[in-house]
């Protein structure tokens, strides 16, 4: 299967490395800047508790019409998505679909709700994703996976490996099953949800609670969970 990862940051890099390592698919990556240059020159290096990986694949600065995958995993930050709506539409082959791996309320949030509600304008201000791509070609994904880009072309996987995928209308479809199986064959802990909005809400509430603490203490989530007494943490003592 032809698979593209659109955005090769921390999560996208980890996903790319795992997909490429499986050897079951033709992998291409859309990247930019120093990350693109590093991927094109030397591939991707992944440091993982399960073992380090060095993988190579086709890296392009923007989508190419010669690369028409059936499945695209979009790992860009939500504010960057509307600007690439046309790119995603041109990239996908007919009957292809995009899996949006992102935090927060997704642009397709109201699709399939009964009764329908207004468009979520803050995440798709001009309706570009809705009009140019359409929620009928989108899957959602809530990811629990801690990764970090430590240098161009080098990603470190710290902890967790849970990927929850679902349809915007909460149905169980062949393409949803295909996407989950694709991730599972790459060694990722993927699962199906027929109520993805609940999973999104849980992740959002967790981030709302943990992220301010991480910012204030300069500790990551793993450090916070492991600290028996946060008040005695040397790093926490430096905050005001």
Buried (B, 14 or more C-beta within 10 A) or exposed (E): EBBBBBBBBBBBBBBBBBBBBBEEBBBBBBBEEEBBBBBBEEBBBBBBEEEEBEBEBBBBEEBBEEBBBBBBBBBBEBEEBBEBBEBBBEBBEEEBBBBBBBBBBBBBBBBBEEEEEEBBEEBBEEEBBBEBBBBEBBBBBBBBBBBBBEEBBBBBBBEBBEBBBBBBBBEEBEBBEBBBEBBBBBBBBBBBBEEBBBBBEEBBEEBEEBEEEBEEBEBBBEBBEEBEEEEEBEEBEEEE
